[in-house]
C-alpha cells in the first residue's frame, strides 16, 4: 500500500490531502489545511507552514508528496513569489523527511481527473468526491485541490507502472 500526500501550496492557506492507494483502490486518510497568521512576518509564516507540513508527514509517513507546480502566467507577481516561498518550504520539508516530490501543472491535474484541463472548481470537487467515494464535497477548495493533486499522482504513477 502506498500513501500519497497531495498539497495545494499557499502562504495563507495550504490545503493537504493524504490518500492510501492499494492496487486500483484509493481511500482518504486525512485532509485539512495549514493556516498561517496573516499578520505575521514572512519568516514566522514559513516556519508555521513547515511545522504544519512536518506534523502531517510525521502522522502519515507518506511514500510520495505531490504538489502543484507554479505556472508562469500569474497576473499578480507578488502572489507567485509568495507561493514560490511556500512551495520551497514544502519541498524542503519533504526533502528533510526523505520523501520524493512530484509536481503537476494545474491543467494536468484537471485533465487527469475530469478530462478537461480547464475544469471549474465545482467540477473538480465533484470528481474528487466521486473518486474517493466521499459522502460530501471536499471543502474548502484548498483541500479539494490538494486531494485532486494526490489523485492525479496516483493515476499517473499507475499508468507509468503499467508501461514498465
Secondary structure by P-SEA (a helix, b strand, c coil): cbbbbbbbccccbbbbbbbbbcccbbbbcbbbbbbccccccaaaaaaaaaaaaaaaaaaccccbbbbbbbbcccccaaaaaaaaaaaaaaaaaaaaacbbbbbbcaaaaaaaccccccccaaaaaaaaaaaaccccccccaaaaaaaaaaaaaaaaaaaaaaac
